[in-house]
């Protein structure tokens, strides 16, 4: 999708549809609907609809006026933004996505979005509009034989201000939106079309396009590195694993810090010998969403060029039952030397991440972040709204929380108290890979903390948010691309 900027008077913008936000500045007893613009022609064109009560300003409410008077746009779409006191950049991002989804379903392939001139800073507003339009433009119907390709071809942001600065905001937001959708494309692929070998090839191709260094290590190298935890997961599948290493090393960046991004990429998770129930197992193609997110983040970092070194390690494997598969009760020796008793072969993500974190430390990463669709327990705790975040370093968490706020995503910090450590004690090995039902997300994080050791570290459990269970006005059912925006922003601020 092409992105454009217009600093012309909104009335002069020639477009299939001009989108403006209508918000309620009144009270519950006495609503007052205003169109978020200072342009008198747009206000006048929409006044008849607003005055008649046809639009209430309710979130995502859409009202279309054809051939609006005194506007060169063919249509004026008023989209409800809710109460003025709640109107902010995350809301605007959703409205832009909703506008894209509404218009493309009606065969409209381009539109212009009028940036609000109050409540939200110009650069934040432009970023929200462009990113939201990309999010709304994605659909998961890749393999339908009767697919109706109704993608939006171009979006124009109409805004006032310094043109060069506005254009930078639009271009940066385009990179972030494209990178989030790059991740969503990977997660959307079925397991037979996104094997570990295939995701490695996609990583290689992306790295070549954006100028990243890429290395892919095979099963023999994984065993040579003594990654017993990673190999234990991989050994049950006929598909070979892949350890993908991407490096971003910009000229002029200091030797330290080095940010290490570690992603779980289980391209299909059957649960192994501890096999999952059949109902819903088809969704386990999305168990590589953490690794896919890190690939999207690296794409965005490479194009936005922050002055910080970043290394990404993607642990790609299938988790399958077979005569070769690891069994409950087995003991695996991780790369760090820690021994792990396998209680449940479906607790496999933490095993591949354990060796990924150790390898990141070996490669010189001074700060670590891992992302994974790790536990059903985090969904029980937080539902489908917030992703879970764990941290062993308060300063690093505070920097991440700021990036999350700026990116408009939702994460909630969960505890890592020392008392939870006893849940992963083993009588035969150093630790177990599953600490039982209660506090399952915390137990998994405590397990990973053993491998981060004293390195500042964040763990993102995105199991409840990496896949949209239902379509929303601003986003399709399917992969969400969670964490891409926040981690790109974190890297930019980290520099």
C-alpha positions as CSV (number, residue, x, y, z in Angstrom):
1,X,0.0,0.0,0.0
2,X,1.4,3.4,-1.0
3,X,1.4,6.2,1.6
4,X,1.1,9.8,0.7
5,X,1.1,13.2,2.5
6,X,-1.0,16.1,1.6
7,X,-0.7,19.6,3.1
8,X,-3.4,21.0,0.9
9,X,-6.6,22.4,2.2
10,X,-8.8,19.4,2.8
11,X,-11.5,20.8,0.5
12,X,-9.0,20.7,-2.3
13,X,-8.0,17.0,-1.9
14,X,-9.2,14.9,-4.8
15,X,-9.9,11.4,-3.4
16,X,-12.4,8.6,-3.6
17,X,-13.2,9.3,0.0
18,X,-12.1,11.8,2.6
19,X,-12.3,10.4,6.1
20,X,-12.9,12.6,9.2
21,X,-13.4,11.8,12.8
22,X,-16.5,12.7,14.6
23,X,-16.3,12.9,18.4
24,X,-18.6,13.7,21.3
25,X,-17.5,16.7,23.4
26,X,-20.7,16.8,25.3
27,X,-22.1,14.9,28.3
28,X,-24.2,11.8,28.6
29,X,-27.3,13.9,29.0
30,X,-26.4,16.4,26.2
31,X,-24.1,15.0,23.5
32,X,-22.2,17.5,21.3
33,X,-20.9,16.0,18.1
34,X,-17.9,17.8,16.4
35,X,-15.9,16.9,13.4
36,X,-12.2,16.9,14.3
37,X,-11.0,19.5,11.9
38,X,-10.5,23.3,11.7
39,X,-11.4,23.3,8.0
40,X,-14.7,25.1,7.5
41,X,-15.6,23.4,4.2
42,X,-15.4,19.9,5.8
43,X,-17.4,21.1,8.8
44,X,-20.0,22.6,6.6
45,X,-20.2,19.5,4.4
46,X,-20.8,17.3,7.4
47,X,-23.0,19.7,9.3
48,X,-26.2,18.4,7.8
49,X,-25.5,14.8,8.9
50,X,-24.3,16.0,12.4
51,X,-27.2,18.3,12.8
52,X,-29.8,15.7,11.8
53,X,-28.6,13.3,14.5
54,X,-27.6,10.6,12.0
55,X,-24.2,10.3,13.6
56,X,-23.7,10.0,17.4
57,X,-20.0,9.9,17.5
58,X,-20.1,6.4,18.9
59,X,-16.9,4.4,18.3
60,X,-16.6,3.1,14.8
61,X,-20.0,4.4,13.7
62,X,-19.7,5.2,10.0
63,X,-21.8,7.7,8.0
64,X,-21.1,8.4,4.3
65,X,-22.0,11.5,2.4
66,X,-21.8,11.2,-1.4
67,X,-20.7,14.2,-3.5
68,X,-20.2,16.5,-0.5
69,X,-20.7,20.2,-1.3
70,X,-17.6,22.3,-1.7
71,X,-15.3,19.3,-1.4
72,X,-13.4,17.7,-4.3
73,X,-13.6,14.3,-2.6
74,X,-16.2,12.0,-4.1
75,X,-17.3,10.9,-0.6
76,X,-17.0,12.1,3.0
77,X,-16.9,9.4,5.6
78,X,-17.5,10.4,9.2
79,X,-16.2,7.8,11.6
80,X,-17.1,7.9,15.2
81,X,-14.3,8.4,17.7
82,X,-16.2,8.2,21.0
83,X,-15.9,10.7,23.8
84,X,-13.5,13.5,23.4
85,X,-11.9,12.8,26.8
86,X,-10.9,9.3,25.7
87,X,-9.7,10.3,22.2
88,X,-6.0,9.5,21.8
89,X,-3.5,8.0,19.3
90,X,-4.4,4.3,20.0
91,X,-8.0,5.2,19.3
92,X,-7.1,7.0,16.2
93,X,-5.0,4.0,15.0
94,X,-8.1,1.8,15.4
95,X,-10.3,4.3,13.5
96,X,-7.9,4.4,10.6
97,X,-8.0,0.6,10.5
98,X,-11.7,0.6,10.7
99,X,-11.9,3.1,7.8
100,X,-9.7,0.9,5.7
101,X,-11.8,-2.2,6.4
102,X,-15.0,-0.4,5.8
103,X,-14.0,1.2,2.5
104,X,-12.2,-1.8,1.0
105,X,-15.2,-4.0,1.6
106,X,-17.1,-1.6,-0.7
107,X,-14.5,-1.8,-3.5
108,X,-12.9,1.6,-2.7
109,X,-9.1,1.3,-3.3
110,X,-7.8,4.6,-2.0
111,X,-8.8,7.2,0.6
112,X,-7.5,10.3,2.4
113,X,-7.6,10.6,6.2
114,X,-7.9,14.0,7.8
115,X,-5.5,14.2,10.7
116,X,-7.2,15.7,13.9
117,X,-5.8,19.0,14.9
118,X,-6.3,18.7,18.7
119,X,-5.6,16.3,21.5
120,X,-2.9,14.4,19.6
121,X,0.5,15.6,18.5
122,X,1.0,15.8,14.7
123,X,3.6,13.1,14.4
124,X,1.7,10.8,16.7
125,X,-1.5,11.3,14.7
126,X,0.2,10.6,11.4
127,X,1.9,7.5,12.7
128,X,-1.4,6.2,14.1
129,X,-3.3,6.8,10.9
130,X,-0.7,5.1,8.6
131,X,-0.1,2.2,11.0
132,X,-3.8,1.7,11.5
133,X,-4.5,1.7,7.8
134,X,-1.9,-1.1,7.3
135,X,-3.4,-3.1,10.1
136,X,-6.9,-2.8,8.6
137,X,-5.7,-3.6,5.1
138,X,-4.6,-7.1,6.0
139,X,-6.8,-10.1,5.4
140,X,-5.9,-13.8,6.1
141,X,-7.8,-15.4,3.1
142,X,-4.6,-16.2,1.3
143,X,-5.5,-19.5,-0.1
144,X,-9.2,-19.0,-1.0
145,X,-9.7,-19.9,-4.7
146,X,-12.4,-17.2,-5.0
147,X,-10.4,-14.6,-3.1
148,X,-11.7,-11.1,-3.7
149,X,-8.6,-8.9,-3.7
150,X,-10.0,-5.7,-2.3
151,X,-6.8,-4.3,-0.8
152,X,-6.5,-0.6,-0.3
153,X,-3.9,0.6,-2.9
154,X,-3.0,3.9,-1.3
155,X,-3.8,6.1,1.7
156,X,-3.1,9.8,2.0
157,X,-2.8,11.7,5.3
158,X,-4.0,15.2,5.1
159,X,-2.3,17.4,7.7
160,X,-0.9,20.8,8.4
161,X,2.7,21.6,9.6
162,X,6.3,21.3,8.5
163,X,6.1,19.2,5.4
164,X,9.5,17.6,5.8
165,X,8.8,16.5,9.4
166,X,5.4,15.2,8.5
167,X,6.7,13.2,5.6
168,X,9.3,11.6,7.9
169,X,6.5,10.6,10.3
170,X,4.6,9.1,7.4
171,X,7.6,7.2,6.0
172,X,8.5,5.8,9.4
173,X,5.0,4.7,10.1
174,X,4.9,3.0,6.7
175,X,7.9,0.9,7.6
176,X,6.4,-0.1,11.0
177,X,3.0,-0.9,9.4
178,X,4.7,-3.0,6.6
179,X,6.8,-4.8,9.2
180,X,3.8,-5.7,11.4
181,X,2.1,-7.1,8.3
182,X,5.3,-9.0,7.3
183,X,5.0,-10.7,10.7
184,X,1.3,-11.4,10.2
185,X,1.9,-12.9,6.8
186,X,4.4,-15.4,8.3
187,X,2.1,-16.3,11.2
188,X,-0.8,-16.8,8.9
189,X,0.9,-19.5,6.8
190,X,-0.1,-23.1,7.6
191,X,2.4,-25.5,9.0
192,X,3.1,-27.3,5.7
193,X,3.9,-23.9,4.1
194,X,6.0,-22.5,6.9
195,X,8.3,-25.2,8.1
196,X,11.6,-24.3,9.9
197,X,13.4,-24.4,6.6
198,X,10.9,-22.2,5.0
199,X,10.9,-19.5,7.7
200,X,14.7,-19.5,7.5
201,X,14.4,-18.9,3.7
202,X,12.0,-16.0,4.3
203,X,14.4,-14.6,6.9
204,X,17.3,-14.8,4.4
205,X,15.3,-13.1,1.7
206,X,14.2,-10.3,4.0
207,X,17.7,-9.8,5.4
208,X,19.1,-9.5,1.9
209,X,16.4,-6.9,1.0
210,X,17.0,-4.6,4.0
211,X,20.7,-5.1,4.5
212,X,20.9,-7.4,7.6
213,X,23.5,-10.1,8.1
214,X,21.9,-13.5,8.2
215,X,23.2,-16.9,9.3
216,X,21.1,-20.1,9.5
217,X,22.5,-23.0,11.6
218,X,21.2,-26.5,10.9
219,X,20.6,-29.5,13.2
220,X,24.2,-30.7,13.2
221,X,25.4,-27.2,14.3
222,X,22.7,-27.1,17.0
223,X,24.0,-30.4,18.4
224,X,27.6,-29.2,18.0
225,X,26.7,-26.2,20.2
226,X,25.3,-28.6,22.8
227,X,21.8,-27.1,22.6
228,X,20.3,-30.2,24.2
229,X,17.1,-28.4,25.1
230,X,16.5,-27.1,21.6
231,X,17.4,-30.4,20.0
232,X,15.2,-32.4,22.4
233,X,12.2,-30.6,20.9
234,X,13.4,-31.0,17.3
235,X,14.3,-34.6,17.4
236,X,10.8,-36.0,17.0
237,X,10.1,-34.3,13.7
238,X,11.2,-35.3,10.2
239,X,11.4,-31.6,9.4
240,X,14.9,-30.3,10.4
241,X,15.2,-27.4,12.8
242,X,16.8,-24.0,12.0
243,X,18.6,-21.6,14.3
244,X,18.3,-18.2,12.5
245,X,20.7,-15.4,13.5
246,X,20.2,-11.9,12.2
247,X,22.6,-9.1,13.0
248,X,22.1,-5.3,12.7
249,X,25.4,-3.5,13.2
250,X,25.1,0.1,12.0
251,X,28.2,2.2,11.4
252,X,28.9,4.5,14.3
253,X,27.0,2.5,16.9
254,X,28.8,1.9,20.2
255,X,30.2,-1.5,21.0
256,X,27.7,-1.8,23.9
257,X,24.8,-2.1,24.5
258,X,23.9,-5.0,22.2
259,X,20.2,-5.8,22.3
260,X,19.4,-9.5,21.9
261,X,16.0,-10.5,20.6
262,X,15.1,-14.2,21.0
263,X,12.0,-15.6,19.4
264,X,10.2,-18.9,19.7
265,X,9.3,-20.2,16.2
266,X,7.6,-23.6,16.7
267,X,6.1,-23.8,13.2
268,X,3.6,-26.5,14.3
269,X,3.1,-27.6,17.9
270,X,1.3,-31.0,18.3
271,X,2.4,-31.1,21.9
272,X,4.7,-34.0,21.2
273,X,4.2,-37.1,23.2
274,X,2.1,-35.1,25.6
275,X,-0.2,-34.5,22.6
276,X,-2.7,-31.7,22.6
277,X,-6.5,-32.2,22.2
278,X,-7.6,-32.3,18.6
279,X,-10.0,-29.5,19.0
280,X,-8.3,-26.3,18.0
281,X,-4.9,-27.9,17.2
282,X,-5.0,-26.4,13.7
283,X,-4.3,-23.0,15.3
284,X,-0.9,-24.3,16.5
285,X,0.6,-23.0,13.2
286,X,0.7,-19.7,15.1
287,X,3.1,-21.1,17.7
288,X,5.9,-19.3,15.8
289,X,4.4,-15.9,16.3
290,X,7.2,-14.8,18.7
291,X,9.9,-15.7,16.2
292,X,7.9,-14.0,13.4
293,X,7.5,-10.9,15.5
294,X,11.3,-10.7,16.0
295,X,11.8,-11.0,12.2
296,X,9.3,-8.1,11.7
297,X,11.2,-6.1,14.3
298,X,14.5,-6.7,12.6
299,X,13.0,-5.6,9.3
300,X,11.8,-2.4,10.9
301,X,15.1,-1.7,12.7
302,X,17.1,-2.2,9.5
303,X,15.0,0.3,7.6
304,X,14.7,2.9,10.4
305,X,18.4,2.7,11.3
306,X,18.7,3.4,15.1
307,X,22.3,3.7,16.4
308,X,22.3,0.5,18.4
309,X,23.5,-3.0,17.7
310,X,20.8,-5.7,17.6
311,X,21.1,-9.4,17.3
312,X,18.0,-11.6,16.8
313,X,18.0,-15.4,17.4
314,X,15.0,-17.3,16.1
315,X,14.7,-20.9,17.3
316,X,12.6,-22.7,14.6
317,X,11.4,-26.2,15.0
318,X,8.4,-28.5,14.9
319,X,7.2,-30.3,18.0
320,X,5.9,-33.7,16.8
321,X,5.2,-37.1,18.3
322,X,7.2,-40.0,16.8
323,X,9.4,-42.9,17.8
324,X,12.3,-40.4,17.9
325,X,10.5,-37.8,20.1
326,X,11.6,-36.9,23.6
327,X,9.4,-38.4,26.3
328,X,8.1,-37.2,29.7
329,X,10.8,-38.2,32.2
330,X,13.7,-37.6,29.9
331,X,16.5,-35.4,31.0
332,X,18.1,-32.9,28.5
333,X,21.3,-30.9,29.0
334,X,21.0,-27.3,27.9
335,X,23.7,-25.2,26.3
336,X,24.3,-23.5,29.6
337,X,25.0,-26.9,31.2
338,X,21.8,-26.9,33.3
339,X,20.0,-30.2,33.3
340,X,16.2,-30.2,32.6
341,X,13.7,-32.9,33.5
342,X,11.0,-33.1,30.9
343,X,7.7,-33.3,32.7
344,X,5.5,-32.3,29.8
345,X,6.7,-32.3,26.1
346,X,4.1,-29.6,25.4
347,X,6.1,-27.2,27.4
348,X,8.6,-27.0,24.5
349,X,8.8,-23.3,23.8
350,X,10.7,-22.6,27.0
351,X,13.2,-25.3,26.0
352,X,14.1,-23.8,22.6
353,X,14.2,-20.3,24.2
354,X,16.5,-21.5,27.0
355,X,19.2,-22.4,24.5
356,X,18.4,-19.3,22.4
357,X,19.0,-17.0,25.5
358,X,22.2,-18.8,26.3
359,X,23.4,-18.4,22.7
360,X,22.5,-14.7,22.7
361,X,24.6,-14.2,25.8
362,X,27.5,-16.1,24.2
363,X,27.2,-13.8,21.1
364,X,27.7,-10.8,23.4
365,X,24.2,-9.5,23.9
366,X,24.1,-7.2,26.9
367,X,20.3,-6.9,27.2
368,X,17.8,-9.6,26.3
369,X,14.1,-9.7,25.2
370,X,12.3,-12.9,24.3
371,X,8.9,-13.3,22.8
372,X,6.8,-16.4,22.6
373,X,3.3,-17.8,22.5
374,X,4.4,-19.6,25.6
375,X,1.5,-20.5,28.0
376,X,-2.3,-20.9,28.0
377,X,-2.0,-19.8,31.6
378,X,-1.3,-16.2,30.5
379,X,-4.6,-16.2,28.6
380,X,-6.3,-17.4,31.8
381,X,-4.6,-14.5,33.7
382,X,-5.0,-11.7,31.2
383,X,-7.5,-12.8,28.5
384,X,-7.2,-11.6,25.0
385,X,-6.5,-8.0,25.8
386,X,-3.1,-7.7,27.4
387,X,0.1,-9.7,26.7
388,X,2.2,-10.6,29.7
389,X,5.6,-9.2,30.4
390,X,8.1,-10.4,33.0
391,X,11.4,-8.6,33.9
392,X,14.4,-9.2,36.0
393,X,15.5,-5.6,35.8
394,X,13.2,-2.7,36.7
395,X,15.1,-0.1,34.7
396,X,14.8,-2.1,31.5
397,X,11.1,-2.8,32.2
398,X,10.4,1.0,32.7
399,X,12.0,1.7,29.3
400,X,9.9,-1.0,27.7
401,X,6.7,0.3,29.4
402,X,7.4,3.7,27.8
403,X,7.9,2.1,24.4
404,X,4.7,0.1,24.8
405,X,2.8,3.3,25.7
406,X,4.2,5.2,22.7
407,X,3.5,2.3,20.3
408,X,-0.1,1.9,21.6
409,X,0.1,-1.8,22.5
410,X,-1.0,-3.5,25.7
411,X,1.3,-5.4,28.1
412,X,0.8,-6.2,31.8
413,X,3.7,-6.9,34.1
414,X,3.5,-10.2,36.1
415,X,5.6,-11.2,39.1
416,X,8.9,-13.1,39.3
417,X,9.1,-13.5,43.1
418,X,11.8,-15.9,44.3
419,X,9.2,-18.1,46.0
420,X,8.1,-19.3,42.6
421,X,11.5,-20.9,42.0
422,X,10.5,-24.0,44.1
423,X,7.8,-24.8,41.5
424,X,10.5,-25.7,39.0
425,X,12.8,-27.7,41.3
426,X,13.5,-31.3,40.1
427,X,14.5,-34.3,42.2
428,X,16.7,-35.7,39.4
429,X,17.9,-32.7,37.5
430,X,18.5,-29.0,38.1
431,X,15.0,-27.9,37.0
432,X,11.8,-29.2,35.5
433,X,10.3,-27.8,32.3
434,X,6.8,-27.6,33.7
435,X,5.9,-26.3,37.2
436,X,2.3,-27.5,37.3
437,X,-1.0,-25.8,36.7
438,X,-1.1,-23.0,39.2
439,X,0.8,-19.9,38.1
440,X,1.8,-21.5,34.9
441,X,2.8,-18.3,33.1
442,X,5.0,-17.4,36.1
443,X,6.6,-20.8,36.3
444,X,7.5,-20.7,32.6
445,X,9.1,-17.2,33.1
446,X,11.0,-18.5,36.2
447,X,12.4,-21.3,34.0
448,X,13.6,-18.8,31.4
449,X,15.1,-16.5,34.1
450,X,17.5,-19.4,34.8
451,X,19.0,-18.9,31.4
452,X,19.0,-15.1,31.2
453,X,21.0,-15.3,34.5
454,X,22.2,-11.8,35.5
455,X,21.7,-10.2,32.1
456,X,18.9,-7.6,32.0
457,X,16.0,-9.4,30.5
458,X,12.3,-9.2,29.5
459,X,10.0,-12.1,28.6
460,X,6.9,-11.4,26.5
461,X,4.2,-14.1,26.7
462,X,2.0,-13.2,23.8
463,X,-0.1,-16.4,23.7
464,X,-3.4,-14.6,24.2
465,X,-2.8,-11.7,21.9
466,X,-0.8,-13.0,18.9
467,X,-4.0,-14.4,17.3
468,X,-7.3,-12.4,17.1
469,X,-10.1,-14.9,17.9
470,X,-12.7,-12.7,16.1
471,X,-12.7,-9.9,13.6
472,X,-12.9,-6.4,15.0
473,X,-13.8,-3.2,13.1
474,X,-10.1,-2.3,12.8
475,X,-8.5,-5.8,12.4
476,X,-9.3,-9.1,10.8
477,X,-9.5,-12.4,12.6
478,X,-6.2,-14.1,12.6
479,X,-2.6,-13.0,13.3
480,X,-2.2,-9.6,15.1
481,X,1.5,-8.9,14.8
482,X,1.7,-8.0,18.6
483,X,5.0,-6.7,20.0
484,X,6.4,-5.6,16.6
485,X,5.6,-1.9,17.2
486,X,6.6,-1.9,20.8
487,X,10.0,-3.6,20.2
488,X,10.8,-1.3,17.2
489,X,10.1,1.7,19.4
490,X,12.1,0.1,22.3
491,X,15.1,-0.3,20.0
492,X,14.8,3.3,18.7
493,X,14.7,4.7,22.2
494,X,17.4,2.3,23.3
495,X,19.8,4.0,20.9
